[in-house]
Amino acid sequence: MPQSRPRSEPPPGTTQPPEADVLRHLLRTPGYLKLLAFCALIGVPVSLAAFWFLVALHKAEHALWADLPEALGWDVPPWWWPLPLLLVAGTAVGLIATHLPGRGGHIPAAGVQMGDTTPAVLPGVVLAAAASLPLGAVLGPEAPLIALGTALALLFRDLSQAPATPQGTALVGAAGAAAAIAAIFGNPLVAAVLLVEVAGVGGPQLFAVMLPSLLSTGIGSLVFTGLGRWTGLSTGDLTLHLSVPVPHLDAADVLWSVVIAVALALALHPVLNGARAIAGYVAARPLVRTVLCALGAAACACLYALLTGRSPVEVASSGQATLAALASDPHAWGVGALIAVLAFKGAGYALCLGSLRGGPVFPALFLGGAAGVLLAPLPGLGIVPAMAAGMAATAAGALRLPVSSVVLVVLLLGSAAMMPVVILSAVVAFVVTEMLPAGRAVH
């Protein structure tokens, strides 16, 4: 009878030990354990910075779009309100992209990226986000948060004079990004899954990246959750309070989710390709063309307000607050308003993706939610399954991160009852998007 080999011995003809032994050896390495402890520590200051950064953005947006119009005698911003704000945003971002290191962060049309953010580019990233997001850019804060967390983690590493190895730099940067991005989604699990897909790694390397990231986000979540309760301040985290009970799924919901996923993937494709083309157009003359694109996004919000009589903020800004309002009272939106917000916000989304600074997640979720409400009257469909399918489809199509999209939408809904529809819609939309012709690369 042949004798079995010890577990740590590699199979004959191979030069690498089994993956389990690679991981076991890695976890027993003193340098990696020290790195885990360091990532646990940096989760605290990075989460503090992310919390106050989001609070500042939230307060500034509320002041510009609610407090100031009210002080001037308007219940809602007048139709022309986005023009001066986005003019300032476009001018500031154009100047930052032209004169500061790092061009104010990566172009959001390129999708969610880790990138090589260093402490040197941090001022430009923060200034560009502060100029874009509160002033009405149709973008979310997740990309600047990733850059903020990565740069701060590396800065703390340098200040502590820790060894700057290539692997350590990658792991510390990933941990900082995860701690920061968890602040906006209000859940460390979303950040961890998002970093898995964005990093695009597997096997032992996946565990090497994810353990410090997960540890940092877990500790960071205690910090920013506690801060929100203790200070009474809001970062504007993404939470929906549905006005209707979550129903039980039936065959019609499942079948319609496939149709919705295909339709939204096809509809979103020209928006994203247009954003990449706009990014190439802006790159040739960043200052002038960033201003033009910002004014174009402002014009979309103005036209929407003129045609519908509703607030221009429903097109301008990320859509985070508007999505919550839509979920809490979907019947307050008529068919015409839903079609108009999809058309004008989609156009503004493309313009801002290619020119300003921010992230693609929140507007994509809003577009999917609004499309779901519009399609909810289809036979056998309801508002909750339609919104779930719509948000999963647009998130997967815009991010091309299907697992992250599923986790995000399920947590957003606060119930796993819609998980089959969410998974099916995200996978179908992702496959359809990948099969469609790719647009130009964003540099």
Buried (B, 14 or more C-beta within 10 A) or exposed (E): EEEEEEEEEEEEEEEEBBEEBBBBEBBEEEEBEEBBEBBBBBBBBBBBBBBBBBBBBBBBBBEBBBEBBEEEEEEBBBBEBBBEBBBBBBBBBBBBBEEBEBBBBBBBBBBBBBBEBBBEBBBBBBBBBBBBBBBBBBBBBBBBBBBBBBBBBBBBBEEEEBEEEEEBBBBBBBBBBBBBBBBBBBBBBBBBBBBBBBBEBEEBBBBBBBBBBBBBBBBBBEBBBEBBEEEEBEBBBBBBEBBBEBEEBEEBBBEBBBBBBBBBBBBBBBBBBBBBBBBBBBBEEBBEBBBBBBBBBBBBBBBBBEBBEBBBBBBBBBBBBBBBBBBEEBEEBEEEBBBBBBBBBBBBBBBBBBBBBBBBBBBBBBBBBBBBBBBBEEEEBBBBBBBBBBBBBBBBBBBBBBBBBBBBBBBBBEBEBBBBBBBBBBBBBBBBBEEBEEBEEBE
